[in-house]
Amino acid sequence: LTLNNTASTANVNVDGIRAIPTIASVVSDLTNAAFTVTVTYDEPVSGLTADDLDITNGTADNVTVVTAGLVWTADITPTADGAVSVTLPAGTVNDQAGNTSAASANTISTTFDGTAPTVSSITRAEADQLNTADTDANFTVTFSEDVTGVDVTDFETVVTGTATASINSVTVVDAKTYTVNVNGISGEGTIGLNLKANSSILDAATNALTADFTGDVYTTNYLPTAIGLSSSSIDENSAVGSVVGTIASTDQDATDSHTYTLVAGTGDADNASFSMNGDQLLTAEVFDFETKDSYSIRVKTDDGFGGTFEQALTITVDNVLEYSVFVTGEGAFEETILGFSTTKTWTATNNGELPVEVRVASTPTGFSVVPGSFILGVGESKEISAVFTPESAREYSGNVVFDYEGGVEVEAVSGEGVIVTDVDDQLIDEAAISVYPNPASDVITLDLTELYGLPVDVNIYNATGKPMFTKKDITDSKVEVRVTSYESGIYIVRFSNDKSVVNKKVMIKR
């Protein structure tokens, strides 16, 4: 067959196959720097540029011919941390026959990490305040990502006050977390842990830690240094369990919660007179200022962290002005004839510290007290009359009660009411009369009690018969006669009525 107007094609070569590129790189799966890729075609091509590369999260530059038409290299610079990929799409270059190239059969993939690791935190592994007995403590160090190369040389302790401590060990918890132990702890102050940046701490992409970090601090236990009492005095006569005051400790650790106890030691002489209730000092007895006005106790404070302190405290008893009254006198009355009265003189005394009104609050049947109320000044005494007036022939008894501000005074009384049958003849019985003292110097007492109210006349004569004393119709049970003006000698005391006469001798002696 002949071709119409076509020359012979015996020496014509036809190329319809596209050039195929291959991309290679020595970059690892994780990198922290730019890397180089090599592009190789299986036949000569022309026109490869940096723009022909399809790059995710990166840029290409420095495209260099290694073998003309066949091999090129390019530097890939990642844009940000994360996945980076490089490939060649189809149609980027032409071969000598004009065929456009095929897409690369492979893709270069890596992860870029250009960020240096940092310390996220250095925190206390235990509660802040250390116990006095603690000699070591732990810190937890957390990094922003997994790291290696962490050891004791990367840390330093920072102390204040008299505190001391040193780095002891570093223990891996996980790739991001480490426990740092410090020991040799002593003194009072704070202990902190800092990290010193150096190239020994690396992340997986070999980025080195470059920033220092200041961590938490422990506070060592400050010992309490003093004990105070909000009030160091108590009123006398305060009830048992009364609050003396609130105890507080001087302690640089402001958050410590102290407990208090009474302990033996110097100044503990009166511990038994008090008790503790939390931080309150209470009385354990009733105090009397006049008996004792100063007490000494010894208190111990414990801060809960092994710190203790003891101190002697002085408690004073405040004098409270008091009312106090006492009554003295004979309360047993003689037999008294019905219709008559027997009177005894009592003495009321104010031995308190304030003037006071004394009132007769109550008296038993047959008895009365005159006056019914009276005022006593401080230290003053007054005589009062206790009167027994029986209403029937029987025994009487009971208590006379005086009251006053601050107390009561009670006096027991007794007596017997009788009916007289042996004086109906109106004769004076000599045995029923007594005169005393005998001899006398100032006063003689004529005891007529046994006459049971029989009226008698009394006369006293000296040795010459001169009347010295006269009183008629005496019915009192007792009569006192003052004889201070009488000269020494024998005197006759005559008791008489219309029925009889009785003489008694008495000697006045100076």
Number of C-alpha atoms within 10 A of each C-alpha: 3 7 7 6 6 7 8 9 7 6 6 6 7 7 10 9 14 21 23 19 25 17 20 16 15 10 16 14 13 18 21 18 14 16 17 17 20 19 22 20 19 13 16 16 25 15 10 19 16 17 13 16 18 15 21 15 17 17 19 22 14 12 19 16 15 13 11 11 18 18 21 19 21 20 17 24 18 26 15 14 14 15 17 23 16 23 23 23 15 16 14 18 21 18 20 13 13 14 16 19 23 19 17 19 12 13 16 17 18 18 20 24 20 19 15 18 22 21 21 15 17 24 20 20 16 12 10 16 18 21 17 19 13 16 15 16 22 20 23 21 24 20 18 14 16 15 23 15 11 16 15 16 13 18 19 17 18 17 19 14 11 11 18 21 22 19 20 14 14 21 14 14 12 11 14 17 21 19 20 23 19 24 16 15 19 18 16 19 18 24 24 21 29 18 19 15 17 14 12 18 20 21 23 15 21 20 20 21 21 17 13 15 16 17 20 18 21 22 20 28 28 24 20 20 15 14 19 15 18 12 14 17 18 21 18 20 16 16 14 15 16 18 19 21 18 17 21 18 23 14 18 14 15 9 9 17 13 20 18 23 17 20 17 14 13 12 17 19 14 14 17 12 16 20 19 19 13 12 17 18 25 20 20 16 16 15 23 16 17 11 7 11 17 14 19 17 22 20 23 19 27 19 22 14 19 14 18 18 17 21 19 17 17 15 18 20 20 17 15 13 10 16 18 21 25 16 17 12 17 13 20 14 20 16 22 25 23 19 13 17 19 21 18 15 15 17 13 20 19 23 18 18 14 16 18 20 16 22 17 20 15 16 20 16 14 20 23 18 20 13 13 14 16 14 15 20 16 17 14 14 17 14 15 19 17 22 17 29 21 24 17 15 14 13 13 20 18 17 17 20 16 23 17 18 15 10 12 16 18 17 16 15 20 19 22 22 24 19 14 15 8 11 14 8 8 15 17 21 15 15 9 12 18 16 19 14 15 14 17 19 18 15 14 21 16 19 17 21 21 20 24 22 21 20 18 23 16 21 17 21 17 18 10 8 10 10 14 15 14 12 11 13 13 16 17 20 20 16 15 12 12 13 16 15 9 15 14 16 13 16 22 18 22 17 23 19 17 10 9 13 16 16 15 14 15 20 18 21 15 12
